[in-house]
Amino acid sequence: MQYRNFGKLDWQVSALGLGTARLPRDEGESSAIIRYAIDHGVNYLDVPYLRDAGEREALSRLISSALGGGYRQRVKIAAALPVQSIGSSVDFDRCLKEQLECLGVESADFAIIGWLDRQNWPGLHEAGIISRAESAMADGRVGALGFSFHDDYQTLRDILNACDNWTLCQVKYSYMDVDHHPGVGGIRLATDKGLAVVVSEPLKGGRLVNKLPGSVAEAWGDALRERSLAEWGLRWVWHHPEIATAVSDVSTLEQLEENITLADVAPAGGLGVPEQLLVNRVRDAYQALKPVTCTTCRGCMPCPRGIDVPRIFELYNDAVIYDDIETARAIYREEGHGIERCNECGLCEKACGRNISIIDWLKKAGKLFED
């Protein structure tokens, strides 16, 4: 297993981290996966926040089973605290308490506030969440503070400048996200501030390895005889020296074994120029499949009806180009979008610099996501 420097902290993190979000429900099987990862050098464990008490209890049993016998001392735990559940400082304490109880520990190595963006950050900042998180660090409930993020460069800069105690920044990053929320520029900004950058969904939740479109397969050509789609995707992420670790949410031991094997042989800067150009062509092939030419410039925002048009188009485009309606629909519902609120006032279309027929596309997205 290769290791990389972890920002401000005096330890190195494994190039591959393990996420627990997609582990099988069988406690014994999941425990074996976690222990296998740790035995093979993985030292970063990403744990989601589960709102359902029954699911938290099940995860608690799993974590306790997997991290007994000295395994807890060999891994750092990052506990997620989603913004939907921490609208106030009281909520922060409650969610952190639930996470610590779920993990069966008195302290988490990292508390990850997320997902932060331009919509929720001002309110959280005003509510004093950062001060409450720093208090949790002071009394030992949290070892270090981080946040997850999905938005533009300017918003990221504002968040970074608001707190001197940020240690970690988690972003969704794959070869399809080089220019997108926050893209490679945002990643470099975070590392310049001394933060470790943790990547989630390096394969876009499996969408880069499933249902390969014909034009994309043609772009890959013979390269897939040399390396699998998973290997190409992970190698591209690890190629960036700014990345501390890439979190893999596996559901089987076989997937973990493959990823660990790759992490042993994929150093930073490991892709040559021809390989980078190949991935660029693959990205272009995917982008050509986008039905809506929205660039998420957000010139159409804010919407008087509270509709996040660019985000809805992003989800719609993903559903089409990756042929994965269910994932996009699930995210749409989880994020609480409501296309039905549109009254067709037309303000967004007047402001769109690309002259997109926004109202018509919203209707198509509504049929896809809400029917």
N, C-alpha and C positions, 0 to 999 in steps of 0.2 A: 504494500500500500504506500502510495506517495503522500507526502504531507506538505502543507503550505503554512506560511506565517499567518497568524490570526489577528491582524490589525493591531490594536493597542495592547492586546494581552500577550503574556510571555509564554505562550505555548503554541504548538502547531496543530492544525486540524487536518484530518484525513481528507484527501481530495474527494472522496465519496462520503456523503452523509446518508443516514437512513431516516426516511419518513414513515410514520406509523398509520397514516390515513387510510391506506389501502390494504393493510395486513388482513389475512383471512380471519374469520370469526372464531375459528378453532383456537383455543388458548394454547394448547400444546404446540401446534404448528407455528403460530405466530411467535411464541417464546423461542422456538428453535431458530427461527429466522433472525431474531434480534441477537441471540447469542452467537450465531454463526458470523454475523456481521462484526460483532465486537471481537471475536476470536481472530478474525482476519484483518483487524486493524482499524475498523470504522470507530471513530470516537466522537461523533456528533449525532445526536438523536433528536429529531424534530417531532414534537407532540402537539396535535391540534387541540383546540378547545371544543368540547362536545357539550352542547346545550342540554341534551337529554340526560336526566339523572341516571337512567338505566344504562345508557351507553357509557357514561363516565364510570359507573361501577364496573362494567365489563372491562373497560380499558385499565382500570386500576388493578384488577386481578391479573391482567396480562402483564402489565409493567412490573408488578411485584414479583410475579413468577419469573420473568425474564431477567430481572436485575438483581436477584438474590445471589448468594454465594460469591460475593465480591465483584460482580459485574457492574454494579452501580459506580464503583470507584474508577472504572476504566472508561467511562463515557461521560460526555457533557450533554446535559438535557436542556433543550430550548422549548419553553412552554409558551404557546400562543395565547394571546388575549385579544380577541377580535373587537374592532371598534363598535360593532353592533351591540356588544354586551357591556361596554364600559363608557357610558355616556356621562358618568360623574365619577368623582374620586371614591365615593362609596362603592360604586359598581366595580371599580378597579380592585379594591380590597376583596370584595366578594368573589370575583372571578379568579383572582390569584389564589385565594384560599381554596377554592374548588379545584384548581389545577394542582396545587401542592398535595391536597388530600388524594386526588386521583393518582398522582405519582407516588404517594406514600413517602414523601420527603418533607423536610422542614424548609428547604431552600431549593430554588431552581437556579441552575447555572446561568440561564438567560431568560428574561421575560421579553417576549416579542409582541409589541403593540402593532396591530395591523388589521386590515390593509388600510394604510393611510393614503389620502388623496386630497385634492383641493376642496372637495365638498365637506369632508368630515374633520380635516385637520384644524381649521380655525376654532370650531366649537370645542374640540378636545383640548386644545391649547388653553382656551379661555377657561375651561372647567378645571384647570390645574392638574391634569393627568400626569404631566411630566414631574411636577413637584411630588405628587403622591408616589410615583414610580421611584424617584430618587430617595424618598423616605423608606421604601421597601428595600432599596439597596443598603441604606444606612443601618437598618435593623437586621439585616442578614437574610431576609426572605428571598432576595434576588441577588445573584452574583454580579450580573452585568445587564445592561439595558440595550435593547435593539428594537427595530421596527421593520415591518414589511410594507412594500410600497408598489403602487401601480398607477403612475401618472406622469406628468411632464417634468422636464428638467428644472424649470423655475420653482415648482412646488417642492421638489426634492431639495433644492438649495435652501428654501425657506425653513424646511423641517430640520435640515442639518445645522443651520445657524441658530436654531432655537434652543439647542441643548448641547452642553459640553460633555455630557456623559454617554452619548450614543457610542456604542461599541460595535454594533452589527447592523447591517442593512440587508434585508432579504428581498429579492426581486425575482419575477418570472423572466427567464432569459433562455432563449434558444437561438438557433441560427435564423429563425424567422423574426426575432425581436431586436435586431441590431440597431434599428433606428426608432424603436418603439418603447415608450413608457417603462423605464426612462432611457433605454438604449445604452449603447456603449459609452456615450458621453456622460450619462448619469452614473454609471458604474465607476468610471474614472474619477468623477467628482467625489463620490463616497470614499474611494480609496485615498484620494488626496487629503481628505479630512481625517484619515487614520482609521476608518472603519473597515471591518472585514465584510466582504460581500458574499452572501450565501445565495445560491441560485436554487430556486424551486422550479419544477416542471421543465427540466432541460430538454425533454422530448415532447413538450406541450401536452402533458397528461396522457401520453401514448399516441397522440394524433399524428406524430411524425413517423410512426412505425406501423400504422394500420391504414388499410384502404388506400394504398398509394395510387394517386391519379395517373392516368396514362402519360400525360405530358411530363409529369414529374419523374416517372420511371424512365422516360426517354432521356431526360436531362441527366439523371444519374448514370445511365449507360452501363458500361462494364464495371464501374466502380463498386457496384453491389456484389460483384463476385469476390472482391478482395475484403470488404468489410460489410457488416450488417448495417441496417438503418440505425439501430441503436448505437452502434460503435461510431458511426459518422457523427451522429448528433452529440454524443457525450464528448468525443474528441474535440469537436468544434468548441464546446463550452470550456473544456479544460485547456484548450490552446491559449486562452486569455489569462495572463499572469495576474490580472486584477481579481480573479475569482478565488475565494478561499476554499469553498467546497460546493459541490453540486448534490442536492438532496434527491435521492431516488426513492419514490414511493412504490415499492414492489408489492406484489400479491402472492408471489411464489418464491421458493428457495432457488429455483433455477434462474429466475430473473436476477436475483441478488448475486448469484455465483458469476453470471456473465458480467455484471457491472463491476464486481470486485476485480475480476480478471482484467477488464479494461483499465480500471484505475491504477493497476500496477504498471501499465506500459504506456500511459498517455500523459506525457509531461507538458508543462506550459511551453508554448511556442512549438508544439509538435507537428503542426500542419505546415507543409511547404506552400509556396505560392501557387503552384498548379492545383493543389487540393483546395486552397481557399477560393480560387476562381471557380472551381467546380461547385462548391457549396453556394457561391453567389448565383450561379446559373440555376441551381435548384430553387433557391429563394425566388428568383425572377419567375420561374415556371409556376410556383405556387401563387405569387402575387397576380399573375395574369388571369387567374381563375376568380379573382374577387369580383362579385357582381356590382358592388357599390364602390365607387372610386373615392370615397371619403378618406381624407388624410388625417383626420382627427385634429385639425387646426383649431376647432372649437369656435370658429367665427360665428356659428349659428347659435351659440349659447350666450347668456342663459335663456332657457325656454320659459315663457310665462306660465306654462302648465307643469313645469317641473320634470320634463322629459329629457333624459340624457341621450340626445340623438347620436352623438359620435360613439358612445359606448354600445348602444343598441346596434348600430351599423357594424361595429367591430365584432359583436357576437354573431350577427347575421352572416357576415363574410366568413367567419371561422366555421360556422355550420356548413356553409356551401363548399369552401375549398378543401376542408378536411372530411367532408361527407359524414359529419357527426352532429346530427340535429339534437340528439338527447343531451349531450354535454352542454351545448350552447343553451338549450332550453332550461336545463337545471340551473345554470349560472344566472340566466335571466330572471328566473323566479326567486333564487336566493338573494339576488341584489335588489329585488323589489321594484323592478321597472313596471311602468304602466302605460303602454302605448295607447290604451283606450281613452286616456285623458286628453288626447290631441283634439283640438277643436278646429283644426285646419286654418288657423289665423294667417299662415303664410309668412310670418316674420323670419323664420329660419331660412326659407328659400330665398328671400330677398337678400339675406346676409351671406349666403353661400357663395364663395369665390369660384367654385367649380360648377355652379349652376346645376346642382344635383336636384332631381325631383324628389325632395325629401319626403313630402307627404305620401306620395305613391309608394316609396320604398318602406316607409313606416307601416303602411297597410300590409305590404307583403311580409314584413317581419312579424307583424301582429298575427297574421294567419299561421306563420310557422311556429311562433312561440306560445301563442295563447289558445289556439284551437285544441 
